[in-house]
Amino acid sequence: MQTAGTITTNPQQREHASRRLWGGIILSLLGLQIGCCMFALVMATSSSSMAVIPDYHQRSLNWDQTQATLAASEKLGWQPSIFVDAAGVITVQLVDANDRPVVVDQMTISAYPHAEAGNLLKLPLQKSGEGLYRSAPAIHKPGIWQIELDAKKKQVRFAASEAYLVETSEGIR
């Protein structure tokens, strides 16, 4: 009977082979971990969808003041109706508790899509009728947008913040 090969039973050679095998496995797993971390770092820093809500730190510092402003705005009884048309123009109609148009001195909107919070739009609105205000074309992406309204009439300030669904051809719902 012939042997096809010799089997080495030298303990030093087996130990050396075992060290290479397990050392290679450990280094491979370490390399995989480093690769995953690098991928996560690139994704977190290169995409605008991984952004923090605009002005988040300052908003948290002014939280009590913001809540007081929102509560005062609710007591006014004013109701905004916001619409975004297919061209991306934001139209706001502001009415009081008796459904009469409210004429304000200044109105601005801050808007950002939830999917890309880093893309903050700050827009002044121009009066286009009794209690009706319009922006320049601004919103061109469908999705859920956070729209924050700020209106001033003499010493009275009205603020509202809502999430709206913007669809490509139908505007806000």
C-alpha positions in Angstrom: 0.0 0.0 0.0 1.4 3.3 -1.0 0.8 6.5 0.9 -0.4 9.6 -1.0 1.5 12.0 1.2 3.0 12.3 4.6 1.2 13.6 7.6 3.2 15.9 9.6 2.8 15.5 13.3 5.4 18.0 14.3 3.7 20.1 17.1 5.7 23.2 16.1 4.4 23.2 12.5 0.8 22.7 13.7 1.2 25.5 16.2 2.6 27.8 13.5 -0.3 27.0 11.1 -2.8 27.5 13.9 -1.3 30.9 14.8 -1.5 32.0 11.1 -5.1 30.8 10.8 -6.4 32.5 14.0 -4.3 35.6 13.6 -5.7 35.9 10.0 -9.3 35.5 11.3 -8.8 38.2 14.0 -7.2 40.6 11.6 -10.0 40.0 9.0 -12.7 40.7 11.6 -10.8 43.8 12.7 -10.5 45.0 9.1 -14.2 44.4 8.5 -15.0 46.4 11.6 -12.8 49.3 10.5 -14.4 49.1 7.0 -17.9 49.3 8.4 -17.0 52.3 10.6 -15.4 54.1 7.6 -18.6 53.4 5.5 -20.8 54.8 8.3 -18.6 57.9 8.7 -18.8 58.6 4.9 -22.5 58.1 4.9 -23.1 60.4 7.9 -21.0 63.2 6.6 -21.8 63.2 2.9 -25.5 63.0 2.8 -27.9 65.9 3.5 -30.5 63.4 4.7 -28.3 62.8 7.8 -28.6 66.4 9.0 -29.7 67.7 12.4 -32.8 69.8 12.5 -31.8 73.4 11.7 -30.9 75.5 14.7 -31.6 72.6 17.0 -29.4 73.8 19.9 -30.7 77.3 20.0 -34.3 76.0 19.8 -33.7 73.8 22.8 -32.4 76.8 24.8 -35.4 78.9 23.9 -38.0 76.0 24.4 -39.9 77.8 27.1 -40.2 81.0 25.1 -41.3 79.1 22.0 -44.0 77.2 23.9 -45.2 80.5 25.4 -45.4 82.0 21.9 -47.3 79.0 20.5 -49.7 79.1 23.4 -50.3 82.9 22.9 -50.8 82.2 19.2 -53.4 79.6 19.9 -55.3 82.0 22.2 -55.5 84.5 19.2 -57.7 82.0 17.4 -56.0 82.6 14.0 -55.9 79.7 11.6 -53.5 79.4 8.8 -54.3 77.5 5.6 -51.2 76.6 3.7 -51.0 75.3 0.1 -48.1 74.6 -2.2 -48.9 74.5 -5.9 -47.2 72.5 -8.6 -44.8 75.4 -9.3 -43.6 75.3 -5.6 -45.2 78.6 -4.6 -46.4 78.6 -1.0 -49.7 80.4 -0.4 -50.9 81.1 3.2 -54.4 82.3 4.1 -54.7 83.6 7.6 -58.2 83.9 9.2 -59.3 84.8 12.7 -61.8 82.8 14.8 -64.7 84.4 12.9 -63.3 83.3 9.5 -62.4 86.9 8.6 -59.0 87.5 6.9 -56.2 88.7 9.1 -53.9 91.3 7.6 -50.4 91.3 9.1 -47.4 93.6 8.6 -44.9 90.8 8.1 -45.0 87.1 7.4 -42.2 84.6 7.0 -41.9 80.9 6.6 -39.2 78.5 7.4 -39.5 75.1 5.7 -37.4 72.0 5.4 -38.1 68.5 4.1 -38.1 65.8 6.8 -35.9 63.6 4.5 -33.2 66.4 4.2 -33.4 68.6 7.3 -30.2 70.4 6.3 -32.0 72.1 3.4 -33.7 74.9 5.3 -35.6 77.5 3.3 -36.4 80.9 4.9 -38.9 82.8 2.8 -40.6 86.2 3.2 -44.2 86.1 2.0 -45.8 89.0 0.0 -49.3 90.1 0.5 -51.5 89.1 -2.5 -55.0 89.8 -1.1 -56.9 90.2 2.1 -55.3 87.7 4.5 -53.6 86.0 1.6 -49.8 85.8 1.3 -47.5 84.1 -1.3 -43.9 83.2 -1.6 -41.6 82.9 -4.6 -41.3 79.4 -6.0 -39.4 77.4 -3.4 -40.6 73.8 -2.8 -39.8 71.5 -5.6 -39.5 68.1 -3.9 -42.4 66.0 -2.9 -42.5 64.6 0.6 -43.2 65.6 4.2 -42.1 69.2 4.9 -42.0 71.0 8.2 -43.4 74.4 7.7 -43.1 77.1 10.4 -45.1 80.2 10.0 -44.2 83.5 11.8 -46.5 86.5 11.4 -46.4 89.9 13.0 -49.1 92.5 13.3 -48.0 95.5 15.2 -47.0 94.1 18.7 -48.8 90.8 18.2 -46.8 87.8 17.0 -48.4 84.6 15.6 -46.4 81.4 15.2 -47.4 78.0 14.0 -45.5 74.8 13.0 -46.9 71.9 11.2 -45.8 69.0 9.1 -47.3 68.9 5.6 -47.3 66.3 2.8 -46.3 67.9 -0.5 -47.2 66.0 -3.5 -45.8 66.7 -7.0 -48.9 68.0 -8.7 -51.5 68.4 -5.9 -49.5 70.5 -3.4 -50.0 70.2 0.4 -52.6 68.1 2.0 
